[in-house]
């Protein structure tokens, strides 16, 4: 797992044609808005979270975030255990996010 500052995360994401944005917050938190094009998988769903991760394409690069950066760091660690090679954690999460949040599609 690589910890990225917001600037690094935004810059790397913008130039990555193989990127997937992953939001691991709760349903209530997601209701406040998500980073554009994010897929929502609630880390608190336990085995259902693991099952959902296992269905994802492991060849993609995952940009993972939560509210503060702690759960997303945990999610990145779980992803590494499941043989995902590229999981990037957003330091500070949505609390420090200065970009736009959009309604979940």
C-alpha positions in Angstrom: 0.0 0.0 0.0 1.1 3.5 -0.8 0.0 6.5 1.2 -0.6 9.5 -1.0 -1.2 13.1 -0.1 -4.3 14.7 -1.7 -2.0 16.4 -4.3 -0.3 13.1 -5.2 -3.6 11.2 -5.3 -5.3 13.7 -7.6 -2.2 13.9 -9.9 -1.6 10.2 -10.1 -5.3 9.5 -10.6 -5.6 12.0 -13.4 -2.9 10.3 -15.4 -3.9 6.7 -14.7 -5.9 5.0 -17.5 -6.3 1.9 -15.3 -7.7 3.6 -12.2 -10.7 2.7 -10.0 -11.8 5.0 -7.1 -13.0 3.0 -4.1 -15.0 4.5 -1.2 -15.0 2.3 1.9 -17.2 4.4 4.1 -20.7 3.6 5.5 -23.9 4.2 3.6 -24.6 7.2 5.9 -21.3 8.8 5.1 -21.7 8.2 1.4 -25.0 10.0 1.5 -22.9 13.2 2.0 -21.3 12.8 -1.4 -18.5 10.8 -3.0 -15.4 11.6 -5.0 -16.4 11.4 -8.7 -16.8 7.9 -10.2 -16.2 6.1 -6.9 -17.4 2.5 -6.3 -18.8 2.1 -2.8 -17.9 -0.9 -0.7 -18.5 -0.5 3.0 -15.5 -2.0 4.9 -17.8 -2.6 8.0 -19.7 -5.3 6.0 -17.0 -7.9 7.0 -17.2 -11.0 4.8 -19.4 -9.2 2.3 -16.7 -6.6 1.9 -14.1 -9.3 1.3 -16.4 -11.1 -1.2 -17.0 -7.8 -3.1 -13.2 -7.1 -3.2 -12.6 -10.6 -4.6 -14.9 -9.8 -7.6 -12.8 -6.7 -8.5 -10.2 -6.8 -11.3 -6.8 -7.2 -9.6 -5.0 -5.7 -12.6 -6.5 -2.3 -12.0 -5.0 0.5 -9.8 -7.2 1.3 -6.8 -7.4 4.7 -5.2 -9.1 4.1 -1.9 -10.5 6.6 0.6 -12.7 6.8 3.7 -13.6 9.6 6.1 -10.1 10.1 7.7 -7.8 7.7 6.0 -7.7 5.0 8.6 -10.3 2.5 7.3 -9.0 3.0 3.7 -5.5 2.1 4.9 -7.0 -1.0 6.5 -8.8 -1.7 3.2 -5.6 -1.3 1.2 -3.9 -3.8 3.6 -6.7 -6.3 3.1 -6.4 -5.8 -0.7 -2.7 -6.5 -0.6 -3.5 -9.8 1.3 -5.9 -10.6 -1.5 -3.1 -10.1 -4.1 -4.0 -6.6 -5.3 -0.7 -5.1 -6.4 -1.7 -1.4 -6.6 -3.8 0.1 -3.8 -3.3 3.8 -2.9 -4.6 5.3 0.3 -5.8 8.9 0.4 -4.1 10.4 3.5 -6.7 12.4 5.6 -9.7 11.0 3.7 -12.7 13.1 2.9 -12.1 15.2 6.0 -9.1 16.8 4.2 -10.5 16.5 0.7 -10.5 19.9 -1.1 -12.0 18.6 -4.3 -15.7 18.3 -5.2 -18.0 15.6 -3.8 -20.8 14.4 -6.0 -24.0 12.4 -5.3 -23.6 8.6 -5.5 -25.0 7.4 -8.9 
